[in-house]
Amino acid sequence: MADFRTRLERTRQLAPIPALPLERIFRLRDVRRRRQRVGAGLVAVAIMLIAALAAVGVFHGDRRPVVQPPGQGTIDVFGFGMTDYGMNAIRTMSPDGTFSTVVASCPRSCGLIRGAAWSRDGTQLAYTTTTFGCGRGCHHPYARNDGVHILNVATGVDHLIVKVPHDWSPDHAFGTIAWSPDGAELVYDTGWDHGAELNVVNTDGTDPRVLLSVRGSTPLDQPSWSPDGSRIACGRQGRIFTLTPDGSKPVYLIDGEAPTWSPDGSTIAYYLENVRDGIDAIGEIAPDGTNQRILAEIPRRYSLGVDIEWSPNGAQLAAMVDNSIYVIDRDLGNRHLLARVPIRTIDSPPAVMGLTWQPIPPDEP
C-alpha cells in the first residue's frame, strides 16, 4: 500500500492527474475491495449453508418415516446403558425412527451388548455381551451371563452357548457376530489389548474354534458370512479381506470397514472414509474386487461407531454412523435420516452400539 502510494505521488508530480483527486482514487479502490470481500463472504456463506443442508439430509432425503417394502422386518438397535430406552437391550425401531419393542434384554445380568444378528429365517437372534475389565476370576454380577447368546423369539428361551473362558485377561471382550447361511454355525470376533481372534462355533455351543489370530491393538471387526457359505468377509486396520470358513486363503479386497454381504451374494457393502472433503460414503464391491461403486455419501464421522446391515430382500441398507441411523435405497442411492440416537461419550455410558435387520419369519404375513 505504501509503495503504491509513493509511486503514484511521484507519477502525479511528473504528470498531474486532472480527472480525480488522489485521495478519491484510493477511496474508490477501497470501496471496490470491500465490495469484493463482501461478495466473497456471501458466496462462502451460501456454500456453507448448502453443505449444512446436505449434511442433515435436505438434498439427500429429509428425516421422515421410512417406507419398508413388503416382507421386511424391523431394524433393531442394540447397546447398553440406555436409561430411557431399556438397559442392556436390543430394541426395534419404528418407521418414524423411535424405539419401541424390546426384543432381548439382560438388565443387571450381563455387560455391554457388542453385537447382534438375526438368523436368515428371522426366528432366532444371536448376540454377544461383554463386561469390560472382567476376565478370569471376575465375580461381577454382570459377567455371569457374558458370552455368545442365542434367543428363540417364539419361546423366549435364551441360551448362553459360549461363556467367558477361564484364561481370559480383564481386557478381553466379545465383539460382533454373524450367522452361517445354513444356520448351523456362528462367526464372531474377540479381542484384547494385544491381539484379536476370529472364532466359529456350532449353534449348540459345540466345536468352538479359532479361524484367525492376529497380534496388535487393532481389533478384527464385523465378520459377514457369504450366502453360499464359501467365504467370510472381515475388516481390520481399515482393510477388508475375505477368507474361507476354515481360516485359510485370506484375500485382500479393498480399503474400508464394516463389510456386509448382500443377501444374494453378488456384492459386499462397506464404509469408506474421506471420498472428498468432509464426506464419507457407503460403497459396494463384487466379491472378486470388481464393480466398485458408491451407493450414498454420508457426512464425515467423528471416529465413533459404524455398522451396516442389508435389508432381508437386498433392496435397502441401514447404516449407523456416529449417532445417526440412515436407510439407503440401493438402486436409487437415496439416503434417509431415520434417527439420531444416544452414543458413547467420555462423560456418559455407551448406548446404541450397532444395528441388525430382522427378516419376517416364514409363518408371519
C-alpha positions as CSV (number, residue, x, y, z in Angstrom):
1,M,0.0,0.0,0.0
2,A,2.7,2.5,1.0
3,D,4.8,1.6,-2.0
4,F,1.9,2.1,-4.4
5,R,1.0,5.5,-2.8
6,T,4.7,6.6,-3.2
7,R,4.8,5.6,-6.8
8,L,1.5,7.3,-7.5
9,E,2.7,10.5,-5.8
10,R,5.8,10.6,-7.9
11,T,3.8,10.0,-11.1
12,R,1.4,12.8,-10.1
13,Q,4.4,15.2,-9.7
14,L,5.7,14.3,-13.1
15,A,2.3,14.3,-14.9
16,P,-0.6,15.6,-12.7
17,I,-3.8,13.6,-13.0
18,P,-6.6,16.0,-13.9
19,A,-9.6,13.7,-13.6
20,L,-9.8,12.7,-9.9
21,P,-8.1,13.8,-6.7
22,L,-5.6,11.3,-5.4
23,E,-7.5,10.6,-2.2
24,R,-10.7,9.9,-4.1
25,I,-8.8,7.3,-6.2
26,F,-7.8,5.5,-3.1
27,R,-11.3,5.7,-1.6
28,L,-12.8,4.2,-4.8
29,R,-10.3,1.4,-4.8
30,D,-11.0,0.6,-1.2
31,V,-14.8,0.6,-1.9
32,R,-14.2,-1.9,-4.7
33,R,-12.1,-4.1,-2.5
34,R,-14.8,-4.0,0.3
35,R,-17.5,-5.0,-2.2
36,Q,-15.3,-7.9,-3.5
37,R,-14.8,-9.1,0.1
38,V,-18.5,-8.9,0.9
39,G,-19.3,-10.7,-2.3
40,A,-16.8,-13.5,-1.5
41,G,-18.2,-13.7,2.0
42,L,-21.7,-14.1,0.8
43,V,-20.6,-16.9,-1.6
44,A,-18.8,-18.6,1.3
45,V,-21.9,-18.4,3.5
46,A,-24.0,-19.8,0.7
47,I,-21.6,-22.7,0.2
48,M,-21.6,-23.5,4.0
49,L,-25.4,-23.3,4.1
50,I,-25.7,-25.8,1.2
51,A,-23.2,-28.1,2.8
52,A,-25.1,-28.0,6.1
53,L,-28.4,-28.7,4.5
54,A,-26.9,-31.6,2.6
55,A,-25.5,-32.9,5.9
56,V,-28.9,-33.1,7.5
57,G,-30.5,-34.6,4.5
58,V,-32.3,-31.8,2.8
59,F,-30.8,-32.7,-0.6
60,H,-30.3,-36.4,0.0
61,G,-33.6,-37.2,1.8
62,D,-35.2,-35.5,4.7
63,R,-35.6,-37.1,8.1
64,R,-39.0,-38.7,7.6
65,P,-40.7,-42.1,8.2
66,V,-39.1,-44.8,6.0
67,V,-41.4,-46.9,3.9
68,Q,-40.2,-50.5,4.1
69,P,-41.0,-52.9,1.2
70,P,-43.4,-55.8,1.9
71,G,-41.9,-58.7,3.7
72,Q,-39.3,-56.7,5.5
73,G,-38.9,-57.0,9.3
74,T,-37.8,-54.3,11.7
75,I,-34.5,-52.5,12.1
76,D,-33.2,-53.3,15.6
77,V,-30.6,-51.4,17.6
78,F,-28.5,-52.8,20.4
79,G,-26.4,-51.4,23.2
80,F,-26.4,-50.8,26.9
81,G,-26.7,-48.1,29.5
82,M,-29.8,-46.7,27.7
83,T,-31.7,-45.4,30.7
84,D,-34.5,-44.0,28.6
85,Y,-34.5,-46.9,26.2
86,G,-34.1,-50.1,28.3
87,M,-30.9,-51.2,30.0
88,N,-28.7,-53.7,28.1
89,A,-31.3,-54.1,25.4
90,I,-32.0,-54.9,21.7
91,R,-34.9,-52.9,20.6
92,T,-36.9,-52.4,17.4
93,M,-37.2,-49.1,15.6
94,S,-40.4,-47.8,14.3
95,P,-40.6,-46.3,10.8
96,D,-40.6,-42.9,12.3
97,G,-37.2,-43.5,14.0
98,T,-38.5,-44.1,17.6
99,F,-37.6,-47.1,19.7
100,S,-40.4,-49.5,20.5
101,T,-40.4,-53.2,21.4
102,V,-37.7,-54.8,23.5
103,V,-36.6,-57.9,21.6
104,A,-34.0,-59.0,24.1
105,S,-32.5,-57.6,27.3
106,C,-30.5,-58.6,30.3
107,P,-30.7,-55.9,32.9
108,R,-28.2,-56.2,35.7
109,S,-27.1,-59.7,34.5
110,C,-24.8,-59.0,31.5
111,G,-22.5,-56.3,30.3
112,L,-22.4,-54.4,27.1
113,I,-24.2,-55.9,24.1
114,R,-21.5,-55.7,21.5
115,G,-23.0,-57.5,18.5
116,A,-26.4,-58.9,17.3
117,A,-27.5,-60.7,14.2
118,W,-30.8,-62.4,13.1
119,S,-30.9,-65.8,11.6
120,R,-31.9,-65.9,7.9
121,D,-35.4,-67.1,8.8
122,G,-35.9,-64.4,11.4
123,T,-36.7,-66.9,14.2
124,Q,-33.5,-66.6,16.3
125,L,-31.4,-63.7,17.4
126,A,-27.7,-64.2,18.2
127,Y,-25.9,-61.6,20.3
128,T,-22.7,-61.1,22.3
129,T,-22.2,-59.4,25.7
130,T,-19.1,-58.3,27.5
131,T,-18.3,-56.7,30.9
132,F,-15.1,-54.7,30.3
133,G,-12.3,-55.2,32.8
134,C,-13.7,-58.6,33.9
135,G,-11.6,-61.5,32.9
136,R,-10.6,-64.7,34.8
137,G,-11.6,-64.8,38.4
138,C,-14.1,-62.0,37.9
139,H,-17.2,-62.1,40.2
140,H,-19.0,-59.0,38.8
141,P,-22.7,-59.9,38.7
142,Y,-23.0,-58.6,35.1
143,A,-20.3,-61.0,33.9
144,R,-22.1,-64.2,34.8
145,N,-24.1,-64.2,31.6
146,D,-21.4,-62.7,29.3
147,G,-20.6,-64.5,26.1
148,V,-22.5,-65.6,23.0
149,H,-26.3,-65.9,23.3
150,I,-29.0,-67.3,21.0
151,L,-32.5,-66.2,21.7
152,N,-35.5,-68.1,20.3
153,V,-38.0,-65.2,19.8
154,A,-41.0,-67.5,19.7
155,T,-40.4,-69.3,23.0
156,G,-38.3,-66.5,24.7
157,V,-35.6,-69.1,25.6
158,D,-32.1,-67.6,25.8
159,H,-29.2,-70.0,25.5
160,L,-25.7,-68.9,26.6
161,I,-23.7,-71.1,24.2
162,V,-20.2,-69.6,24.8
163,K,-19.1,-68.4,28.2
164,V,-16.1,-66.2,29.1
165,P,-13.1,-68.6,29.1
166,H,-11.3,-69.1,32.4
167,D,-8.0,-68.0,31.0
168,W,-9.2,-64.6,29.7
169,S,-7.5,-61.5,30.9
170,P,-9.5,-58.5,32.1
171,D,-9.1,-56.7,28.8
172,H,-10.7,-59.5,26.7
173,A,-14.0,-58.8,25.0
174,F,-16.6,-60.4,22.7
175,G,-17.3,-58.4,19.6
176,T,-19.6,-58.6,16.6
177,I,-21.3,-61.7,15.3
178,A,-22.9,-63.3,12.2
179,W,-24.7,-66.5,11.1
180,S,-23.6,-69.1,8.6
181,P,-26.1,-69.3,5.8
182,D,-27.4,-72.7,6.8
183,G,-27.9,-71.5,10.4
184,A,-25.7,-74.2,11.8
185,E,-22.7,-72.0,12.9
186,L,-21.9,-68.6,14.2
187,V,-18.8,-66.5,13.5
188,Y,-17.7,-63.8,16.0
189,D,-14.7,-61.8,16.9
190,T,-12.9,-61.4,20.2
191,G,-10.2,-59.0,21.2
192,W,-7.8,-57.8,23.9
193,D,-5.2,-55.1,24.2
194,H,-2.6,-57.0,22.3
195,G,-4.5,-59.2,19.8
196,A,-7.7,-60.3,18.2
197,E,-9.3,-63.6,17.0
198,L,-12.0,-64.7,14.6
199,N,-13.9,-67.6,16.0
200,V,-16.6,-70.1,14.8
201,V,-18.9,-72.2,17.0
202,N,-21.8,-74.5,16.3
203,T,-25.1,-73.1,17.4
204,D,-25.5,-75.7,20.1
205,G,-22.2,-74.5,21.6
206,T,-20.0,-77.4,20.4
207,D,-16.8,-77.3,18.5
208,P,-15.6,-73.8,19.2
209,R,-12.5,-73.0,17.1
210,V,-10.2,-70.1,16.2
211,L,-10.1,-69.3,12.5
212,L,-7.7,-66.4,12.7
213,S,-5.4,-64.9,15.4
214,V,-3.6,-61.6,15.0
215,R,-1.4,-59.5,17.2
216,G,-1.6,-55.8,17.8
217,S,-4.1,-53.4,19.4
218,T,-6.4,-53.1,16.3
219,P,-9.4,-55.5,16.5
220,L,-10.9,-57.6,13.9
221,D,-14.4,-56.3,13.2
222,Q,-17.8,-57.2,11.8
223,P,-17.4,-60.6,10.2
224,S,-20.1,-61.4,7.5
225,W,-20.7,-64.8,6.0
226,S,-21.3,-65.2,2.3
227,P,-24.8,-66.6,1.4
228,D,-23.2,-69.6,-0.4
229,G,-21.1,-70.3,2.7
230,S,-17.8,-70.3,0.9
231,R,-16.1,-67.2,2.4
232,I,-16.3,-64.9,5.4
233,A,-15.6,-61.1,5.0
234,C,-14.0,-59.2,7.8
235,G,-12.2,-55.9,8.5
236,R,-9.0,-54.8,10.3
237,Q,-7.0,-51.6,10.3
238,G,-9.1,-50.1,7.6
239,R,-8.7,-53.0,5.2
240,I,-11.3,-55.5,4.2
241,F,-10.5,-59.1,3.4
242,T,-12.2,-62.5,2.9
243,L,-11.2,-66.0,3.9
244,T,-12.6,-69.5,3.9
245,P,-14.6,-70.8,6.8
246,D,-11.6,-72.9,7.9
247,G,-9.5,-69.8,8.2
248,S,-7.4,-70.3,5.1
249,K,-6.8,-68.4,1.9
250,P,-7.2,-64.8,3.1
251,V,-7.6,-62.4,0.2
252,Y,-7.4,-58.6,0.5
253,L,-10.4,-56.9,-1.1
254,I,-10.4,-53.2,-0.6
255,D,-9.7,-50.4,2.0
256,G,-12.7,-49.8,4.2
257,E,-14.5,-51.2,7.1
258,A,-17.8,-52.7,8.3
259,P,-18.2,-55.2,5.4
260,T,-21.5,-56.9,5.0
261,W,-22.5,-59.4,2.3
262,S,-25.7,-58.8,0.3
263,P,-28.5,-61.4,0.6
264,D,-27.9,-62.6,-2.9
265,G,-24.2,-62.8,-2.5
266,S,-23.4,-60.6,-5.5
267,T,-21.9,-57.7,-3.6
268,I,-20.3,-56.6,-0.3
269,A,-21.3,-53.2,1.2
270,Y,-18.8,-51.4,3.2
271,Y,-17.9,-48.0,4.7
272,L,-15.2,-45.8,3.3
273,E,-13.7,-42.6,4.6
274,N,-12.9,-39.3,3.0
275,V,-14.1,-39.8,-0.5
276,R,-13.9,-36.0,-0.7
277,D,-13.5,-33.1,1.8
278,G,-15.9,-33.7,4.8
279,I,-17.6,-36.6,3.1
280,D,-17.5,-40.4,3.7
281,A,-19.6,-42.9,1.9
282,I,-21.3,-46.3,1.8
283,G,-19.9,-48.3,-1.1
284,E,-20.3,-51.8,-2.6
285,I,-17.9,-54.1,-4.4
286,A,-18.2,-57.5,-6.0
287,P,-16.5,-60.3,-4.1
288,D,-13.9,-60.6,-6.8
289,G,-12.9,-57.0,-6.4
290,T,-14.7,-55.6,-9.5
291,N,-17.7,-53.3,-9.9
292,Q,-16.8,-50.9,-7.1
293,R,-19.2,-48.0,-6.7
294,I,-20.5,-45.5,-4.2
295,L,-24.1,-46.0,-3.1
296,A,-24.5,-42.9,-0.9
297,E,-22.5,-40.2,0.6
298,I,-22.5,-39.6,4.3
299,P,-21.4,-36.6,6.4
300,R,-17.9,-37.4,7.8
301,R,-18.0,-39.3,11.1
302,Y,-16.2,-38.3,14.3
303,S,-14.3,-41.6,15.0
304,L,-17.2,-43.3,16.7
305,G,-19.2,-46.4,15.6
306,V,-20.0,-47.7,12.2
307,D,-22.4,-50.5,11.4
308,I,-24.1,-51.5,8.1
309,E,-26.9,-54.1,7.5
310,W,-28.7,-55.1,4.4
311,S,-32.5,-55.4,4.4
312,P,-33.6,-59.0,4.0
313,N,-34.6,-58.5,0.4
314,G,-31.4,-56.7,-0.5
315,A,-33.2,-53.5,-1.7
316,Q,-32.0,-51.3,1.1
317,L,-29.2,-50.8,3.7
318,A,-29.4,-49.5,7.2
319,A,-26.2,-47.7,8.3
320,M,-25.3,-46.4,11.8
321,V,-22.6,-43.7,11.5
322,D,-21.8,-42.0,14.8
323,N,-25.2,-41.2,16.3
324,S,-27.1,-41.2,13.0
325,I,-29.1,-44.1,11.5
326,Y,-29.7,-43.9,7.8
327,V,-31.7,-46.0,5.4
328,I,-30.3,-46.2,1.9
329,D,-32.1,-47.3,-1.3
330,R,-29.6,-49.4,-3.1
331,D,-30.8,-48.7,-6.7
332,L,-31.6,-45.1,-6.3
333,G,-28.9,-44.1,-3.8
334,N,-31.3,-42.1,-1.7
335,R,-30.2,-41.5,1.9
336,H,-32.9,-41.0,4.5
337,L,-32.1,-40.0,8.1
338,L,-34.1,-42.3,10.2
339,A,-33.0,-41.3,13.7
340,R,-30.3,-39.8,15.9
341,V,-29.6,-42.0,18.9
342,P,-27.6,-41.9,22.1
343,I,-23.9,-42.6,21.6
344,R,-20.8,-43.4,23.6
345,T,-19.2,-40.3,25.1
346,I,-16.5,-39.8,27.8
347,D,-18.9,-38.5,30.3
348,S,-21.8,-40.9,29.8
349,P,-22.0,-44.7,29.3
350,P,-22.4,-46.3,25.8
351,A,-25.9,-46.5,24.4
352,V,-26.5,-47.7,20.9
353,M,-23.6,-49.7,19.6
354,G,-25.0,-51.2,16.3
355,L,-28.0,-52.5,14.4
356,T,-29.4,-55.6,12.7
357,W,-32.4,-56.1,10.4
358,Q,-34.9,-58.9,11.1
359,P,-36.4,-61.0,8.3
360,I,-40.1,-61.8,8.6
361,P,-40.4,-65.3,9.9
362,P,-42.0,-67.7,7.3
363,D,-45.2,-68.2,9.3
364,E,-45.9,-64.5,9.5
365,P,-47.7,-62.5,6.8
